[in-house]
């Protein structure tokens, strides 16, 4: 009886072992996404659906990865399912030459995946069955550049003259896909811009900054920066400025003292002032007007090194008169700010000479 029990036990054990061995060799299927990494030389760009490789590497995963159905022994298929599957593919020299010549290459996903599978595991189906890859050489070339847009403007009273934005070079080297560069090559008629030039700090003088070049096509990389010089100068203006006019009596040649005139000098019309046309920096003209306005209100204290704006007449030619006489003299200016000039053409100032009796 005991011998029968032992035989039955060993029979069960052997049966379990046989079933286990047979189960491990049973054929099963699994469907999964297979990521494909495309590796190319550094001077080649490969792209899929518009996404280019970076550093000679293009990874097709998630939505770009093919869906593959595998068949094989349960043990191996389950192991692949648990670990996931990722395939690295590099074109052979002949394939690369063909791809660059045509600009594209049909990558058979089924063949690429099958080449990496262990024995007794095969590809039943792959969707899509092929992937159209785009190939192009990476090239370096010189492109034309221009200053980018201005952000902000100079301070009040300052401006950027015509051709006041300058680059230290007209061309720079860029690197990118040959076909992409051919689509927008950065010609003199349509150069690439630089980054925007910031004037938000309201500059008052010329400055130079470095800026990157911004190629329009995606995937094109500039290999150097440019220097942008922005010329800032004072804004010029023309303005009629009203001056009080003073009569200044001059000493005669050789005399130590001024001679008393036998007449009084009155302004024709009674107004000792005159508007004169000036040209110069806008801020200087505004400051000049402010100084003259303060003078009209009373004495003005002016720093020692600053000129005092002054309009005057002298050298009235008549020295002896018996009756009231109309005469004229030329207006002169003294103490104009730097850069301001008189452009008034009519400088005659009419006066009335009244004899002293």
Secondary structure by P-SEA (a helix, b strand, c coil): caaaaaaaaaaaaaaaaaaaaaaaaccbbbbbbbbbbbbbccccccccccccccccbbbbccccbbbbbbbccaaaaaaaaabbbbbbbbbcaaaaaaaaaaccccccaaaaaaaacccccccccccccbbbbbbbbbbbbbbbbbbcccccccccccccccccccccccbbbbbccaaaaaaccccccbbbbcccccccccccccbbbbbbbbbccccccccbbbbbbbbbbccccccccccbbbbbbbbcccccbbbbbcbbbbccccccbbbbbbbccaaaaaaaaaaaaaaaacbbbbcccbbbbbbbccccccccccccccbbbbbbbccccccccccccccbbbbbbbbcc
